[in-house]
């Protein structure tokens, strides 16, 4: 019950980690099945219909249900600690965001057991997705599941914007915030502006499928390109929503394990802001083959090439941070070091795809598959694995086994490059995306075989990580407050963090606040306030029940049972009413309790 009702940001971070990890395993299993089918020509491990479902669910699960919540896990667990806050601005809304995401993801995955999974590709292009003639019932699950999960993500993003603007501890100015907090801040702003676009697209698609509207039906005056615009206006900022927090993690890890201040901090901050800004000006590069004309193509091509500049600034600043540093090769730093060249390769192929004449050739080939996996897996997943090993002691009070961690890294790193490096050549040799089989004698056999072997390597790496987590979970909580000789505020409090985070809010006197205090010979932060009672929010079951209500409503609409749909929405509205009318003042942790726990007065 404690976990169902919690509004503590650290516990919600752990819930995001568990749910995101579970969906990550589902998405990984789907990927393995895709690679098994493509291992040899004319294979029949799965049929064409099942392949389309696997492909659609792999992309959708990995982007929306694995990558996003794993990022939110770190944002929840770490950002309030890094800015010296006791919680997020709206703890209740934070819990609601998690449960909405979770039930949206469950709804989407139930499609496997009910009517067959969505099969129109993870981008759900119309008219394939809008007409029930071409796609199965699964697309309804896609439309409603993603809407519910998307609301959760949107309110989560708003919550973090308010938290970072309003709840920084005394002395924590914007230009003293750690880079992970900066990345989370820009990411939250991107979520605020990008998610309404996909929400509008999904609502139109829902009306098209369930209420027989004609937004995308060309014969009735609709337009199929409308969906592509709505999807990619969201879809390209989404790439930066995913990758910017990974940049933030890499910045923290590289700085800590080089034992140096991050090189060019202000340049890194402005590069992050510029990437966020330009991220909204490049979406048409996904649509160069639609026929928007030379002016549109040229403008978006230039914007896409421009975005490489701030990314390049980041790469060089990480390299300069490493330069002359006392580098420690822990698992976290290995993943960070593996990230840098891998992401550069993804960026290089991105600049190739930014040229419309070249894109005409590469479009919808395996070259594109290789490119975005180099960015999303080589960038984001390496970043997540780095952050996982780095912050695990802070979240759980235990340090992951380094030997197993390094094995995880080498299996995953080598497996990744085996899988996706050869796909560049498959694409240039003409292998199209999303095909479930290919003919022998086209010189595609060897590279596909290598690619599938690599996928098994990544699978073994992931299994090793699970084994590591299992073994570590059996040990006692014995991690020190600061196992890595960290530089930022989260390492100034015990591991795992107490429910109130800081007994007394810390006074920040410069960048790398904790490291500055260490340099001056202090063991801990100087408090910015006297010891006093701490106000805490009360736990609540309402976020869980509200999400169940929308989950039920989704089923009602999907099966045209509008009574059930209305019933689900009524449940949610009643919860909102209860929340509005019942004035919950929370509770206080008194000074005596804090003194028993050894606070300084």
C-alpha positions as CSV (number, residue, x, y, z in Angstrom):
1,X,0.0,0.0,0.0
2,X,2.9,2.3,0.8
3,X,4.0,2.1,-2.9
4,X,0.5,2.6,-4.3
5,X,-0.1,5.8,-2.2
6,X,3.4,7.3,-2.1
7,X,4.0,10.9,-3.2
8,X,7.7,10.9,-2.3
9,X,9.7,11.8,-5.3
10,X,12.4,9.2,-4.5
11,X,9.9,6.3,-4.4
12,X,8.2,7.6,-7.5
13,X,11.6,7.6,-9.2
14,X,12.1,3.9,-8.2
15,X,8.6,3.1,-9.5
16,X,9.5,4.8,-12.9
17,X,12.7,2.8,-12.9
18,X,10.9,-0.5,-12.3
19,X,8.1,0.1,-14.8
20,X,10.5,1.5,-17.5
21,X,12.9,-1.4,-16.9
22,X,10.0,-3.9,-17.4
23,X,8.9,-2.2,-20.6
24,X,12.6,-2.1,-21.7
25,X,12.7,-5.9,-21.4
26,X,9.5,-6.2,-23.4
27,X,10.9,-3.9,-26.1
28,X,14.2,-5.8,-26.1
29,X,12.5,-9.2,-26.5
30,X,10.5,-7.8,-29.5
31,X,13.8,-6.6,-31.0
32,X,15.4,-10.0,-30.5
33,X,12.4,-11.6,-32.3
34,X,12.8,-9.1,-35.2
35,X,16.5,-10.0,-35.5
36,X,15.8,-13.8,-35.3
37,X,13.4,-13.4,-38.3
38,X,15.9,-11.4,-40.3
39,X,18.8,-13.8,-39.5
40,X,18.6,-15.5,-42.9
41,X,16.8,-15.0,-46.2
42,X,13.2,-16.3,-46.6
43,X,13.1,-17.1,-42.9
44,X,9.7,-18.1,-41.4
45,X,10.3,-17.6,-37.6
46,X,7.4,-15.2,-37.6
47,X,4.9,-14.3,-40.3
48,X,4.4,-10.9,-42.0
49,X,1.5,-9.9,-39.8
50,X,3.3,-10.8,-36.5
51,X,6.5,-9.0,-37.8
52,X,4.5,-5.8,-38.3
53,X,3.2,-6.0,-34.8
54,X,6.6,-6.7,-33.3
55,X,8.1,-3.8,-35.3
56,X,5.4,-1.4,-34.2
57,X,5.5,-2.4,-30.6
58,X,9.3,-2.4,-30.4
59,X,9.5,1.2,-31.6
60,X,6.6,2.4,-29.5
61,X,7.6,0.6,-26.4
62,X,11.2,1.7,-26.5
63,X,10.5,5.3,-27.1
64,X,7.3,6.0,-25.1
65,X,7.3,3.3,-22.4
66,X,11.0,2.5,-21.7
67,X,13.2,5.5,-22.6
68,X,10.9,8.2,-21.2
69,X,10.2,6.6,-17.8
70,X,13.8,5.7,-17.3
71,X,14.7,9.4,-17.8
72,X,11.9,10.4,-15.5
73,X,13.2,7.9,-12.9
74,X,16.5,9.9,-12.8
75,X,14.8,13.2,-12.9
76,X,12.6,12.2,-9.9
77,X,15.3,10.6,-7.9
78,X,18.1,13.2,-8.5
79,X,16.9,16.6,-9.6
80,X,15.3,17.7,-6.2
81,X,18.5,16.5,-4.4
82,X,20.8,18.4,-6.9
83,X,18.9,21.7,-6.3
84,X,18.7,21.2,-2.6
85,X,14.9,20.8,-2.5
86,X,12.8,18.7,-0.1
87,X,10.5,17.4,-2.8
88,X,9.1,18.4,-6.2
89,X,6.7,21.3,-6.4
90,X,3.5,19.2,-6.7
91,X,4.0,15.8,-5.1
92,X,0.4,14.7,-5.8
93,X,0.7,15.6,-9.5
94,X,4.0,13.7,-9.6
95,X,2.4,10.5,-8.4
96,X,-0.5,11.0,-10.9
97,X,2.0,11.4,-13.7
98,X,3.5,8.1,-12.9
99,X,0.3,6.1,-12.6
100,X,-1.1,7.6,-15.9
101,X,2.0,6.6,-17.7
102,X,1.9,3.2,-16.2
103,X,-1.7,2.4,-17.0
104,X,-1.3,3.9,-20.5
105,X,1.6,1.5,-21.1
106,X,-0.4,-1.5,-19.7
107,X,-3.3,-0.6,-21.9
108,X,-1.1,-0.6,-25.0
109,X,0.6,-3.9,-24.1
110,X,-2.7,-5.7,-23.4
111,X,-3.3,-5.5,-27.2
112,X,-1.0,-8.5,-27.5
113,X,-3.6,-10.6,-25.6
114,X,-6.8,-9.2,-26.9
115,X,-7.0,-8.2,-30.6
116,X,-3.4,-8.3,-31.7
117,X,-0.9,-5.5,-31.3
118,X,-0.8,-2.3,-33.4
119,X,0.7,-3.1,-36.8
120,X,0.9,0.3,-38.6
121,X,4.6,1.1,-37.7
122,X,5.6,3.0,-34.6
123,X,5.0,6.3,-36.5
124,X,1.5,5.1,-37.3
125,X,1.4,6.8,-40.7
126,X,-2.0,7.5,-42.2
127,X,-3.9,6.1,-44.2
128,X,-2.4,2.9,-42.9
129,X,-3.3,3.7,-39.3
130,X,-6.5,5.8,-39.9
131,X,-8.4,3.2,-41.9
132,X,-9.6,0.0,-40.3
133,X,-9.4,-1.6,-43.7
134,X,-5.6,-1.5,-43.6
135,X,-4.8,-1.9,-39.9
136,X,-6.2,-4.0,-37.1
137,X,-7.9,-3.2,-33.8
138,X,-4.4,-2.9,-32.2
139,X,-4.1,0.7,-33.5
140,X,-7.0,1.7,-31.2
141,X,-4.9,0.5,-28.3
142,X,-2.0,2.5,-29.6
143,X,-4.1,5.7,-29.9
144,X,-5.7,5.5,-26.4
145,X,-2.7,4.0,-24.6
146,X,-0.4,6.7,-25.8
147,X,-2.9,9.5,-25.0
148,X,-3.2,8.3,-21.3
149,X,0.6,7.8,-21.0
150,X,1.2,11.2,-22.7
151,X,-1.0,13.1,-20.2
152,X,1.2,11.6,-17.5
153,X,4.4,12.7,-19.2
154,X,3.1,16.2,-19.8
155,X,2.1,16.9,-16.2
156,X,5.4,15.4,-15.1
157,X,7.2,17.9,-17.4
158,X,5.2,20.9,-16.0
159,X,6.0,19.7,-12.4
160,X,9.8,19.7,-13.0
161,X,9.7,23.1,-14.7
162,X,8.0,24.6,-11.6
163,X,10.3,22.7,-9.2
164,X,13.5,23.9,-10.9
165,X,12.4,27.5,-11.2
166,X,10.9,27.8,-7.7
167,X,12.5,25.3,-5.3
168,X,16.2,25.9,-5.5
169,X,18.1,26.1,-2.2
170,X,19.6,29.5,-1.2
171,X,22.6,30.3,-3.3
172,X,21.7,27.8,-6.1
173,X,21.4,30.3,-9.0
174,X,20.7,29.1,-12.5
175,X,24.3,29.2,-13.5
176,X,25.3,27.1,-10.5
177,X,22.9,24.2,-11.3
178,X,24.5,20.9,-12.2
179,X,24.2,20.0,-15.9
180,X,21.9,17.1,-15.3
181,X,19.4,19.6,-13.7
182,X,19.9,22.0,-16.7
183,X,19.2,19.1,-19.1
184,X,16.1,18.1,-17.1
185,X,14.9,21.7,-17.2
186,X,15.2,22.1,-20.9
187,X,13.7,18.6,-21.4
188,X,10.7,19.6,-19.3
189,X,10.2,22.8,-21.5
190,X,10.4,20.6,-24.6
191,X,7.8,18.2,-23.2
192,X,5.5,21.2,-22.5
193,X,5.6,22.3,-26.1
194,X,6.0,19.0,-28.0
195,X,3.5,16.7,-26.3
196,X,0.4,18.8,-27.2
197,X,1.2,18.2,-30.9
198,X,1.1,14.4,-30.6
199,X,-1.9,14.7,-28.3
200,X,-3.8,16.6,-31.1
201,X,-2.7,14.1,-33.7
202,X,-3.8,11.1,-31.5
203,X,-7.2,12.8,-30.8
204,X,-7.7,13.3,-34.6
205,X,-6.7,9.7,-35.2
206,X,-9.1,8.5,-32.5
207,X,-12.0,10.5,-34.0
208,X,-11.1,9.0,-37.4
209,X,-11.1,5.4,-36.2
210,X,-13.8,5.5,-33.5
211,X,-16.2,8.2,-34.7
212,X,-15.6,7.9,-38.4
213,X,-14.3,11.5,-39.0
214,X,-12.4,12.4,-42.2
215,X,-9.2,14.2,-41.2
216,X,-6.9,11.9,-43.1
217,X,-9.3,10.5,-45.7
218,X,-8.2,12.0,-49.1
219,X,-11.4,10.9,-50.8
220,X,-13.4,13.0,-48.3
221,X,-11.2,16.1,-48.4
222,X,-8.7,15.0,-45.7
223,X,-4.9,15.0,-45.9
224,X,-2.5,12.2,-45.0
225,X,0.5,14.6,-44.7
226,X,-1.3,16.4,-41.9
227,X,-0.5,13.4,-39.6
228,X,3.1,13.4,-40.6
229,X,3.5,17.1,-39.6
230,X,1.7,16.6,-36.3
231,X,3.7,13.5,-35.5
232,X,7.1,14.9,-36.4
233,X,6.5,18.3,-34.8
234,X,6.4,16.2,-31.7
235,X,8.7,13.4,-32.9
236,X,11.8,15.4,-33.5
237,X,11.8,17.4,-30.2
238,X,11.1,14.0,-28.6
239,X,14.6,12.9,-29.8
240,X,16.1,15.8,-27.8
241,X,13.7,15.1,-24.9
242,X,15.4,11.7,-24.8
243,X,19.0,12.7,-25.5
244,X,19.4,15.9,-23.4
245,X,19.1,14.1,-20.0
246,X,21.6,11.6,-21.3
247,X,24.0,14.5,-22.1
248,X,23.4,15.7,-18.6
249,X,24.2,12.3,-17.1
250,X,27.4,12.1,-19.2
251,X,28.5,15.6,-18.0
252,X,28.1,14.6,-14.4
253,X,29.9,11.2,-14.8
254,X,32.8,12.5,-16.9
255,X,33.4,15.4,-14.5
256,X,33.2,13.1,-11.4
257,X,35.5,10.3,-12.7
258,X,38.0,12.7,-14.3
259,X,38.2,14.5,-10.9
260,X,37.9,17.8,-12.7
261,X,35.4,20.6,-13.1
262,X,33.4,20.3,-16.3
263,X,35.2,22.2,-19.0
264,X,33.3,25.2,-20.4
265,X,30.3,25.0,-18.1
266,X,28.5,28.1,-19.4
267,X,29.1,27.0,-23.0
268,X,27.6,23.6,-22.2
269,X,24.5,25.3,-20.7
270,X,24.0,27.5,-23.7
271,X,24.5,24.6,-26.1
272,X,21.8,22.7,-24.2
273,X,19.4,25.7,-24.5
274,X,20.2,26.1,-28.3
275,X,19.6,22.4,-29.0
276,X,16.2,22.7,-27.3
277,X,15.4,25.8,-29.3
278,X,16.5,24.4,-32.7
279,X,14.9,21.0,-32.0
280,X,11.6,22.6,-33.0
281,X,12.9,23.8,-36.3
282,X,14.0,20.6,-38.0
283,X,11.0,18.2,-38.0
284,X,10.6,18.3,-41.8
285,X,13.9,16.4,-42.4
286,X,11.8,13.3,-41.7
287,X,9.6,14.3,-44.6
288,X,12.1,15.3,-47.4
289,X,10.5,12.7,-49.7
290,X,6.9,14.0,-49.2
291,X,7.4,16.7,-51.9
292,X,7.3,20.0,-50.0
293,X,9.4,21.7,-52.6
294,X,13.0,23.1,-52.6
295,X,12.4,26.1,-50.3
296,X,11.0,24.1,-47.5
297,X,13.5,21.3,-47.9
298,X,16.4,23.8,-48.0
299,X,15.4,25.7,-44.9
300,X,14.9,22.5,-42.8
301,X,18.2,21.1,-44.2
302,X,20.1,24.2,-43.0
303,X,18.4,24.1,-39.5
304,X,19.3,20.4,-39.2
305,X,22.9,21.0,-40.0
306,X,23.0,24.0,-37.6
307,X,21.9,21.7,-34.7
308,X,25.2,19.8,-35.1
309,X,27.1,22.9,-33.9
310,X,25.9,22.9,-30.2
311,X,26.2,19.1,-30.1
312,X,29.8,19.4,-31.3
313,X,30.5,22.0,-28.5
314,X,29.3,19.4,-26.0
315,X,31.5,16.6,-27.5
316,X,34.6,18.8,-27.3
317,X,33.9,20.0,-23.8
318,X,33.7,16.4,-22.6
319,X,36.9,15.5,-24.3
320,X,38.6,18.6,-22.7
321,X,37.2,17.6,-19.3
322,X,38.8,14.1,-19.8
323,X,42.1,15.7,-21.0
324,X,44.6,15.7,-18.2
325,X,42.1,14.3,-15.7
326,X,42.7,11.5,-13.2
327,X,40.3,9.1,-15.0
328,X,38.8,6.2,-13.0
329,X,37.5,3.4,-15.2
330,X,34.3,2.5,-13.3
331,X,31.3,1.0,-15.1
332,X,29.6,4.4,-15.1
333,X,32.6,6.1,-16.7
334,X,33.1,3.2,-19.2
335,X,29.5,3.7,-20.5
336,X,30.1,7.5,-20.6
337,X,33.4,7.0,-22.6
338,X,31.6,4.5,-24.9
339,X,28.9,7.1,-25.4
340,X,31.1,9.8,-26.9
341,X,32.5,8.1,-30.1
342,X,29.2,6.2,-30.6
343,X,27.1,9.3,-30.4
344,X,29.5,11.2,-32.7
345,X,28.9,8.4,-35.3
346,X,25.1,8.8,-35.0
347,X,25.6,12.6,-35.4
348,X,27.7,12.2,-38.5
349,X,25.1,10.0,-40.3
350,X,22.5,12.6,-39.1
351,X,24.3,15.3,-41.0
352,X,24.3,13.0,-44.1
353,X,20.6,12.6,-43.8
354,X,20.1,16.3,-43.4
355,X,20.9,16.8,-47.1
356,X,17.7,16.4,-49.1
357,X,19.3,14.9,-52.3
358,X,21.2,12.3,-50.2
359,X,18.1,11.7,-48.0
360,X,16.2,10.8,-51.2
361,X,18.5,7.8,-51.5
362,X,18.8,6.9,-47.9
363,X,15.2,7.4,-47.0
364,X,13.3,4.3,-45.7
365,X,16.5,2.1,-46.0
366,X,18.4,0.4,-43.2
367,X,20.8,3.3,-43.2
368,X,18.2,5.3,-41.3
369,X,17.6,2.4,-38.9
370,X,21.4,2.4,-38.2
371,X,21.4,6.2,-37.8
372,X,18.7,6.5,-35.2
373,X,19.8,3.5,-33.2
374,X,23.3,5.0,-33.0
375,X,21.6,8.1,-31.5
376,X,19.0,6.5,-29.3
377,X,20.8,3.3,-28.2
378,X,24.4,4.5,-28.5
379,X,23.4,7.8,-27.0
380,X,20.4,7.5,-24.7
381,X,20.7,3.8,-23.5
382,X,24.5,4.2,-22.9
383,X,23.6,7.4,-20.9
384,X,20.9,5.6,-18.9
385,X,23.2,2.6,-18.1
386,X,25.9,5.1,-17.0
387,X,23.5,6.9,-14.8
388,X,22.1,3.7,-13.4
389,X,25.5,2.5,-12.1
390,X,26.4,6.1,-11.0
391,X,23.2,6.9,-9.0
392,X,22.2,3.3,-7.9
393,X,23.9,3.8,-4.4
394,X,21.9,7.1,-3.9
395,X,18.6,5.5,-4.9
396,X,19.0,2.1,-3.1
397,X,21.9,2.5,-0.6
398,X,23.9,-0.3,-2.3
399,X,26.7,-0.1,-4.9
400,X,26.3,-2.4,-7.9
401,X,29.1,-5.0,-8.5
402,X,31.8,-3.4,-10.6
403,X,33.1,-6.7,-12.1
404,X,29.6,-7.6,-13.4
405,X,29.1,-4.0,-14.5
406,X,32.1,-4.1,-16.7
407,X,31.0,-7.4,-18.3
408,X,27.6,-5.7,-18.9
409,X,29.4,-2.8,-20.6
410,X,31.6,-5.0,-22.9
411,X,28.8,-7.3,-24.0
412,X,26.4,-4.4,-24.6
413,X,29.0,-2.2,-26.3
414,X,30.4,-4.8,-28.7
415,X,26.9,-6.3,-29.3
416,X,25.6,-2.8,-30.2
417,X,28.3,-2.0,-32.7
418,X,28.0,-5.5,-34.3
419,X,24.2,-5.0,-34.6
420,X,24.0,-1.5,-36.1
421,X,27.3,-0.7,-37.7
422,X,26.7,-3.2,-40.6
423,X,23.2,-1.9,-41.0
424,X,24.6,1.3,-42.6
425,X,26.0,-0.9,-45.4
426,X,22.8,-2.9,-45.7
427,X,20.9,0.4,-46.2
428,X,23.4,1.6,-48.9
429,X,23.1,-1.8,-50.6
430,X,19.3,-1.2,-50.9
431,X,17.7,-3.1,-48.0
432,X,14.4,-1.3,-47.2
433,X,13.2,-0.8,-43.6
434,X,10.2,-2.7,-42.2
435,X,10.5,-5.7,-44.5
436,X,9.9,-9.0,-42.8
437,X,12.1,-11.1,-45.2
438,X,14.5,-10.8,-48.2
439,X,15.6,-13.0,-51.1
440,X,18.8,-15.0,-51.1
441,X,21.6,-14.0,-53.5
442,X,21.4,-10.2,-52.9
443,X,24.5,-10.1,-50.8
444,X,22.4,-9.1,-47.7
445,X,22.8,-12.5,-45.9
446,X,26.1,-12.0,-44.1
447,X,25.5,-8.5,-42.7
448,X,22.0,-9.5,-41.5
449,X,23.5,-12.6,-39.8
450,X,26.2,-10.4,-38.1
451,X,23.5,-7.9,-37.0
452,X,21.4,-10.7,-35.4
453,X,24.4,-12.1,-33.5
454,X,25.1,-8.6,-32.2
455,X,21.6,-8.3,-30.9
456,X,22.1,-11.5,-28.8
457,X,25.3,-9.8,-27.4
458,X,23.2,-6.8,-26.2
459,X,20.7,-9.3,-24.8
460,X,23.4,-11.0,-22.8
461,X,24.6,-7.6,-21.5
462,X,21.1,-6.7,-20.3
463,X,20.8,-10.1,-18.6
464,X,24.1,-9.5,-16.8
465,X,22.7,-6.2,-15.6
466,X,19.7,-8.0,-14.2
467,X,21.9,-10.6,-12.4
468,X,24.0,-7.7,-11.0
469,X,20.8,-6.0,-9.6
470,X,19.6,-9.3,-8.2
471,X,22.9,-10.0,-6.4
472,X,23.2,-6.5,-5.1
473,X,19.6,-6.5,-3.8
474,X,20.5,-9.3,-1.4
475,X,23.3,-7.3,0.2
476,X,22.7,-4.9,3.2
477,X,22.3,-1.2,2.6
478,X,25.9,-0.1,3.3
479,X,26.7,2.5,0.6
480,X,28.5,5.6,1.9
481,X,26.9,9.0,1.4
482,X,29.5,9.8,-1.2
483,X,30.9,6.6,-2.8
484,X,32.4,8.3,-5.9
485,X,33.9,11.5,-4.3
486,X,31.1,13.4,-6.0
487,X,30.8,17.1,-6.7
488,X,27.1,18.0,-6.4
489,X,24.6,18.2,-3.6
490,X,23.0,14.8,-3.9
491,X,26.2,13.3,-2.5
492,X,26.0,15.5,0.7
493,X,23.2,13.4,2.2
494,X,23.0,9.7,3.3
495,X,22.5,6.9,0.8
496,X,19.6,6.2,0.3
497,X,18.3,9.7,1.0
498,X,16.0,10.2,4.0
499,X,12.3,11.0,3.3
500,X,12.8,14.8,3.9
501,X,16.1,14.9,1.8
502,X,17.8,17.7,3.8
503,X,17.4,18.3,7.5
504,X,18.5,21.9,6.9
505,X,18.5,23.3,3.4
506,X,22.2,23.7,2.3
507,X,23.8,27.0,1.4
508,X,25.4,26.9,-2.1
509,X,28.5,29.0,-2.5
510,X,29.5,28.1,-6.1
511,X,29.4,25.6,-8.9
512,X,30.0,22.0,-7.8
513,X,28.7,23.0,-4.4
514,X,29.8,20.0,-2.4
515,X,33.3,19.9,-4.0
516,X,33.8,23.6,-3.0
517,X,33.1,22.7,0.6
518,X,35.4,19.7,0.5
519,X,38.2,21.9,-0.9
520,X,37.9,24.2,2.1
521,X,38.2,21.2,4.5
522,X,34.5,20.8,5.4
523,X,33.0,17.3,5.5
524,X,29.4,18.5,4.8
525,X,27.4,21.5,3.5
526,X,26.9,24.6,5.5
527,X,23.2,24.9,6.5
528,X,21.2,27.9,5.1
529,X,18.6,27.8,7.9
530,X,18.2,26.8,11.5
531,X,16.9,23.3,12.4
532,X,13.1,23.5,12.4
533,X,10.1,21.1,11.8
534,X,9.8,19.9,8.2
535,X,6.4,19.9,6.4
536,X,5.7,16.7,4.4
537,X,2.9,15.9,2.0
538,X,0.4,13.1,2.9
539,X,0.3,9.9,0.8
540,X,-2.8,9.5,-1.4
541,X,-4.5,6.7,-3.3
542,X,-6.3,9.2,-5.5
543,X,-3.6,9.3,-8.3
544,X,-3.8,5.5,-8.6
545,X,-7.7,5.5,-8.7
546,X,-7.8,8.4,-11.2
547,X,-5.5,6.5,-13.6
548,X,-7.5,3.3,-13.3
549,X,-10.6,5.4,-14.2
550,X,-9.0,6.6,-17.4
551,X,-7.7,3.1,-18.1
552,X,-11.4,1.8,-17.9
553,X,-12.6,4.8,-20.1
554,X,-10.0,3.8,-22.7
555,X,-11.4,0.3,-23.0
556,X,-15.0,1.7,-23.2
557,X,-14.2,4.0,-26.1
558,X,-12.2,1.3,-27.9
559,X,-15.0,-1.2,-27.9
560,X,-17.7,1.5,-28.6
561,X,-19.2,0.9,-25.2
562,X,-19.7,4.6,-24.3
563,X,-21.4,3.7,-21.0
564,X,-18.2,2.1,-19.7
565,X,-16.1,5.0,-21.2
566,X,-18.3,7.6,-19.4
567,X,-18.1,5.5,-16.2
568,X,-14.3,5.5,-16.2
569,X,-14.2,9.3,-16.8
570,X,-16.7,9.8,-13.9
571,X,-14.4,7.8,-11.6
572,X,-11.6,10.2,-12.5
573,X,-13.8,13.3,-12.1
574,X,-15.0,12.1,-8.6
575,X,-11.4,11.7,-7.5
576,X,-10.6,15.3,-8.8
577,X,-13.7,16.6,-6.8
578,X,-12.5,14.7,-3.6
579,X,-9.0,16.2,-4.1
580,X,-10.5,19.7,-4.5
581,X,-12.9,19.6,-1.5
582,X,-10.8,17.7,1.0
583,X,-8.1,20.0,2.4
584,X,-5.1,17.9,3.2
585,X,-2.5,19.8,5.2
586,X,0.1,17.0,5.3
587,X,2.1,16.4,8.4
588,X,5.3,17.6,10.1
589,X,8.5,15.9,11.2
590,X,9.4,17.6,14.4
591,X,12.8,18.9,15.6
592,X,13.1,16.2,18.3
593,X,12.9,13.4,15.6
594,X,15.5,15.1,13.5
595,X,17.8,15.5,16.5
596,X,17.5,11.8,17.2
597,X,18.7,11.2,13.7
598,X,21.8,13.3,14.4
599,X,21.2,16.7,12.8
600,X,23.5,19.7,13.5
601,X,21.7,22.5,15.3
